[in-house]
Amino acid sequence: VAWGCYFEYLSEWNKYADQENIMTVTYEEVKENPALAVKNIATFFGIPLTEEELQLVVERSSFQSMKKNSEKTHGTFGNILFRKG
């Protein structure tokens, strides 16, 4: 694999999983409840968010929003990076 073995990568990170300054976030958790995931991440970093700020982050980090703004944020590669949901 071009970026190395996934199992070696996972094994290395598992050594640090129980440290208090490590937060594991899965794609499935974010997909299931984006607002809760953003809230948990903000709490982990000690960033207070109002309900309005939370909703703004959720809206702007949605696939639809990122795809819509992809040309501004990623140039000509935007169409390639944001093809599917």
N, C-alpha and C positions, 0 to 999 in steps of 0.2 A: 504494500500500500504506500502511496506517495508520501503520506504524512505519518507513517509509522503504524505499528500494530495497536489497534483499539484496546485490546486486552491488556497490553503493557501499560498503556496510558491510564486505563481505569484502575489497574492494580497500583500504580504509583499514586494516584489521587486518593485512593481508599486509605492510604496511610495517614492522611490529614483530615479525613471526614469527620472525626469527633472533636476537632479543635473548634473553639467558640468563634473564631474569626472566619470560619468557612461556612457558607450557606449553599446548599445544593438545591437547584431548581430544575425541574424537569419540564420538557416541552409539554407533556400531557397536563401537568398542573396549570401551566399558563394558558393552555388552550381551553381547559375546562372552566376556569374562572379567572379571567385576566385581571379583574379588579382586585381580587384577593391576592393574587400573585404580586401585583404592583405594590399593594399595601404592605405585604410581608417583606418585600425587598426594601422599601422605604424605611420600615421599622428596623430592619437589620442594620441599615446604614445610619440610623438615627435622624432621618429626614422627616420632619412633620409635614403631612399633606392635608390640605382641606379636602372636603368631598369634591369640590369643583376641580381642584388640581388633579386629584386622583382620576376623575372622569376624563380630563383633558389628556393625561398621559395614556390612558387606555385607548381613547379614540385615536390619538396621533401615532400610537404604536401598533395599530391594527394593520393587517395585511393590506386591506383596501386603501387605507390612508398612505401607507408606504409606497404602494404601487402607483397611486395617483401622483405622488410627489417624487417618484424615482428618477425622473430626468433631472430635476433640480438637485437631488441629493447624491446621485450616482452617475450623472452624465449619461453617455450613450449606453453604458452597461446596465442602466436601470431596467430596460426592456428585457434583458437577459436574466437578471437576478430576480425580478418580480414577475414571473410568468404565471404561476399557479398559486392557489391558496393552500 
